Amino acid sequence: MSDDNYYVASRKILGIHTNVDDFTWSYGMSMPKVTRKEYSDCRIRIRLEVLDHLVSSGSDSVGWQELTGKYHYFSGIHDQDIIRYKRNFLFGSELQIEAKGLLTEEPHLLINKNYYKYIRFRFMNLHSIGYILTDLAGLLLLHRGYAPLHCSAFRKRDATVVVLAPPNTGKTLSTMMACMEYGADFIAEDIAITDGHMIYSVPWTSTFRYYSKVDKRHGSKVVNMFTRILPLLELISFIKPKPFDTYIERQRLLDSAHISHLVILERGDESILHEAPAEIFRKVLNLNKYEFNYQKAPIAVAHEYFNPGLNIYEAGLSEREILRTMIDSAKETFIVRAKDPTQYATLILNNINSIRS
């Protein structure tokens, strides 16, 4: 680990400052390092620090013994913006987390090496650090007028298309095909950020490595073949995620664009459907719940118990308002159904062209 690594998940929106090299999370599996200024220019900045042992780090004037309030394995003080988690682990060691400044311009998350190294999946109601940061980022975005969005997005001429779909339906493949086969500009392939009117790129998520239609490498073809035979192999990463600019020129990345079309993909007989805004809103809200779990994140819920200023309920209301604004302000919303997911991109673009004419 080096002392200062800066990453930007979404330009001028969301950045990470950490002592972890090659840090990855749901907002960025292949983020390049950036300058301190690029990080400082972000509206939402999160600092992540991995230490040997938090108790002896001297990182805060509040001692562990002073956090007398208990919330399961969390400790806190009412009306103070700090919470800690401590739990016995293997051979007398401990798992430790400290979250402070969640109500400030630059929240600070500290964890000990045991937690960072060993907690990779859900463990006794806590997730890995990547998941915890995803939950906290969602809250911070919503309190500042943005909503994280589980979607892909691209721009073709004057149409900016936001694509949502149930998991493994084809939203990533649709955007990658729109960009690679139809010359569209790239915005996002799995997660983006919106204020209800604009879509902001989160380009480094790199989930499209699983699609053999897009990823032509021999190694990917072999992995895809064996994954079809033994689906459990999907849980194991054999190939390092490749950034979008492996497939699409970086100059075709758009940092942001005004949303004009919103599309939901579904499996079924090939068709274009128009549903009432209320039903579109219900589906969009549901699809977002699959990826973002900030409302039940243990570290956020425990922090809010001691400090109501975090206000998770208000964040939920903000999400609903932003998503409703996005649907109402889009020029066109429609549902695309197809049995073959490689047909979605063609159907979307054909429908947009027919709308124009």
N, C-alpha and C positions, 0 to 999 in steps of 0.2 A: 504494500500500500504506500502511496505517496500522500503528502499532506493536502494538496490542493488539486482536485480535479473538478472541472466545470463541464456540465452537460446541459443542453437545452432540448427539451422534449418538444416544445412548440415555441417557435420564434417569437420573442417579446411577450410571451404569455407564461410559460412554465419552465423553470430551470432547477437544476440540482447541483449543490456544492458538496463534495464528499472527499474523504480520504481513501475511498475504494476505487481501485483501478478497474476499468471495464465494467462499470456498474450497469446492471440491467433490471428492468421492471416492465410492467405492462405498457407503460407509455414510451418505452424505448428498449428494444433488444439489441440494437446496433448503433447506439448514439455515438457520434464522433465527439471528441473533446473540443471545447470552445474556449474563448478567452474570458477572463473575469468580467470584462465590459459586456460581452454578449449575455452572460449570466445576470449581471446587474441590471441590464435593460429589461429583464423579464418582470412582469407585474407580480407574479407569484414565484417566490424563491423558497426552496426548502434545503436546509442543511442536514446532511447525514454524516454521522461520525461513528466509526467503529473503534472501540478501545479495548484494552486488555481486561480492565475491571473498572466498572463505573464508581463503585464505592470509594475507591482511592484516587479517583481522577481529579478531584477538586474542581469539577467543571461548573459547580453552582454553589452559591452561598447557603442554600437550604440543604441541611444534612438529611440523610436518610431517616435518622431517628426522629426528625421533626415532622415527617409526613405521617401523622398519627391517624388520619382517616383511612379506613380500609374499604376496598371494593374488590372482593375475591383476592386475587394476588396483586392487585394494584394498591398503591398508597398515594394519598393526596392531601391537600389542605383546601378547605373551602375558600372560594373566591381568589385562589392563586393559580396562575397559568402554568402549572407544572404537575406532572403525574409520573409515577415510577412503577415498574413491574419487576418483581424479584421472585424467583422460584428455584428451589433446589433441583440440581440436575445430576449428572453422573459423577460418582467418586468424589462427592463433597463439593463439586463445582456448582455454579449458579447460572441461571439465565437472567439477564438484566436488560431493562429498557428504561430510558428516560425520554419523555416528550415534554418540551417546554416551549413557551412562546407561540402556541397555536393560534393566539389571537393577535399576533404581531405581524410585521411585514416579512419576517424571515423565521418561520418555525424551525426548531432545532430538535432533531431526533438523534439520541445517542444509544448505542447498543454495545454489549460486550461481544467479544469474538466467539464465545460459545454459542450465543444466539444466532449470530450471523452465519456461522459455519454449519450448525446442525439443524436449525429449524428452517426447512425448505418447503414444507407443506403444512397443512393444518395440524396443530398440536395443542390439545387441551384448550380449545376455543381461541387459539391465536394462530395467525398465519406467518408466513415468511415476511421479511422486511419489505420485499417488493410489494406484497399485498397490502401491508400496513400503510406504506407510502401512497399506494393507489387510493386507498380509502381516505387518507388525509388530504390528498390532492383534490379529490372530488369535493370535499367539504370546503376547502379554500377557494376553489373555482366558483362554487355556487354562492358563496358569501361575497364574491366580487363581481357577480353578474354574468358568469359563464357557466355552461353545463358541459360536462364530459359527455361524449356521444359515441355509442358503440356502432360504428358505421364505417363504410368506405366512401370515398368521394373523388370526383374528377370533374374537369371542365372541358367541354367541347364547344369551340367557338364562343357564343354568348350564353351557353347553358351550363350552369354549375349544378351538378347532380349529386345529391346525398343518397346513398344506398344503405338501407337497413334490411336485416333478414334474421330469422332464427339461426342459431349456430349451425355451421356446416351446411348451409343452404347454397352459398355462392356469392356473397357480397364482395369478398376479396378478389375472387376470380373474375367477377364482372368488371371491377375497376381496372384490374391488371390487363384484361383483354381490351377494354376500351382504350387504355393508354398504348398498349403494345401493338394492337391490330388496327385501331382506328385513329391513332394520333392524338388522343386526348391528353390534356395536361394532368399531372398527378397531384392529388391533395392528401389523401389518406387511404389506408387499406384495412384498418381494423378499429382505430380509435381516432376521433377528432374532437374539437372543442367548438362550441357555438355560443353566440350571445342571442340567438333567435333570428338574426338577420344574416350574419356572416358565418362562414365555416372556416376554422383555423386549422392548419395542417398539423398533424402529429405523425411525421413521416417515417419514424425509425422503429415501428413495431414489428415488421418483418415476419408476419405469419404466413405469407404466401409461399414460403419454401416447401410447403406440403403439396402444392398443386403441380402435378406432372405436366399439365397443359401449358403452364407458364415456365416452370423450372426445367430446363432441358438438360441439366447436367446428368452424366451417367450415374453418379452416386445417388442422386435424387430418384432416378428411375428405379434403381435397385431397392432403395428404402420404401418407395411407394408400392412396389410389387409385393414385398414381404409384409408391409403393413396391411394390405388387403387380405393376405392370408392369415395374419395374426394381429388383430386390431390393437392388442395391448402394447405393441411396439410404438404406438403413437405417444405413449407416456415417456418414452426414452428419446432424448435428443442425440441423434447420430451425426447430424450435420450442423455446423455453426450457422446461425441465422445470417442471411445476406441482406444488406440494406437495399432499399428500393433502387438506388442508382447503379446496382449491378445489372438491372434490366431496363431502366429508363434513364435517359440523360438527366443530370441534376438540374440543368437549366429549364427543364420542363416541370419542375416542382413549383407549385404556387403556395405561398405562405398563407394566403387567405383569399376568399372570394365571396361575393354576394350570392346567397342560395336562391336558385330559381326553380329547381325541381326536387321533389322528395319522392323516392321510390322504395317500396317494400317488396322484397322478393319472397315468393312462396313456391313450393313444389305443387305440380298439378298439370292439367291439360293447358297447352299453350294459349294464353289469353292476356289481355290488358283490362283491368278492372278499376272502376272509380268508386270509392266508398265515402261515406259521410265523414267530415272532419273529426267528429267525435270518435268514430271507430278507428280512424287513422291514429289519433292521439292515444287511444287505449293501447294499440299495438306498439307504437313507438315507446311509450312509457314501459310497457312490459319488456320489450327487447333490451332497453337500457338497464333494467333490473338484473339481467343475467350477468352483466359485466361489472357493474358498480354496486358495492355493498356498504356504502358509507353509513347508511341509517342503522345498521346493526354491527358495525365494526367495534369489537370489544374495547380497544384503546380509546376510541372516540366517545363511546357510551360512558365509560368510566370517567373520562375527563369531564364530560358534561355534568356528571353527578356532582362533582366538586365545583365546577365553574360553568354555570348555565349560559355564559356568554358564547359558548361554542354553538348552541342553538341548532341542533340537528333537525328539529322539526321545521324551522325556518328555511333551512337548506332544501328540504324536501319540497316546500312550497315554491321556492325559487326554481327548482328543476322543472316542476310542472308548468310554471309560467313561461319559462324560456322555451320549453318544447312546444307548448301551445302556440307561442308567438312564431316559432319556426314554421309550423304547419300552416298557420293562417296567412303568413306573409309570402309563402312560396307561390309562384305562379301556377304550378300544377303539382298535384299529388296523385299517384296512382300505384296500383299493385300489378306486378308482373308475375305471371305463373308460367312455369315450364318444367318438363320432366328432365330435360338435359340442361344442367347448369351452364354449359358453355354457350347456350343460346340467349342468356339473360342480356348480355351487353348489346347484342344485335337488336333485340326486342326493345330495349330501353331507347337506343339511339333512333331506331325507326319510328318509335312513337313520338319522340321529341320532334323529329323532322316533320311528321304528319301534323303535329300541333301547330308548328310554325306556318305550314302551308294552308 
